[in-house]
Amino acid sequence: MPDLTARIAENLADIRRRIAEAAARSRRSADAVTLVGVTKYVGEAEIRALVAAGCTELGESRPQQLWEKAESLADLPLRWHMIGHLQRNKVRRTLPVVEVVHSADSPRLITAIDHAAGELSLRMPILLEVNVSGEAAKHGFAPHAVEPFLDELAGYRNVEVLGLMCMAGLTSGLDGARAEFAELRQLRDRLRGNRPEAVKLDELSMGMSGDYEIAIEEGATIVRVGSALFHERPR
């Protein structure tokens, strides 16, 4: 356990340093970027070590595992983020557990979130997931479909749109990922000039272990990092 704790603490410190350097390159401070530690492939021991090192914003992509981990770690001061695809039949159980749903990927899902949040007396922060890579296997709004949907959001009383989210394409490479992150930022910037009052569009959730520094350089305010936090570091 000491080796695990030390390794994760060292990884976290290195990632925070890289975040600060990338933020400086985009003329921002490290405080402008939230690190969400992704727990998809790790268990309780690794999560507790990460929290002990100072990372309490955690992301999970599978609802069932989110519920289980939130329950087993209820003694810790955690803020959970739902970052993966959320089926409508799992919305009601998920909302009380999370601070933000990053993967609001369709009008039907957002309607389900709005209804469930109303029943639970919640106002649920969400991010609109945008499929900037155009991959058929990915969920999310097509970029051209986001603006027409914004006006419909005025009819939702129990969701709060904080911004946009995306994932780089699986085969995009770093240059392609940079272009896709830039596209999401440019879309957000365009939409800011013509948005309903309830839609904030301050947040950009983009970038994972292999490309979070590029994402920050392109304007990310939230990065979702998993494997880089937990892997064995080369000696």
Secondary structure as UniProt FT lines:
FT   HELIX           2..25
FT   TURN            26..27
FT   HELIX           30..32
FT   STRAND          34..38
FT   TURN            40..41
FT   HELIX           44..53
FT   STRAND          57..60
FT   HELIX           63..72
FT   TURN            73..75
FT   STRAND          79..82
FT   HELIX           88..90
FT   HELIX           91..94
FT   HELIX           95..97
FT   STRAND          98..104
FT   HELIX           107..119
FT   TURN            120..121
FT   STRAND          124..130
FT   TURN            132..133
FT   TURN            136..137
FT   HELIX           143..150
FT   HELIX           151..155
FT   STRAND          159..165
FT   TURN            170..171
FT   HELIX           173..192
FT   TURN            193..194
FT   TURN            197..198
FT   STRAND          203..205
FT   TURN            209..211
FT   HELIX           212..217
FT   TURN            218..219
FT   STRAND          222..225
FT   HELIX           227..230
//
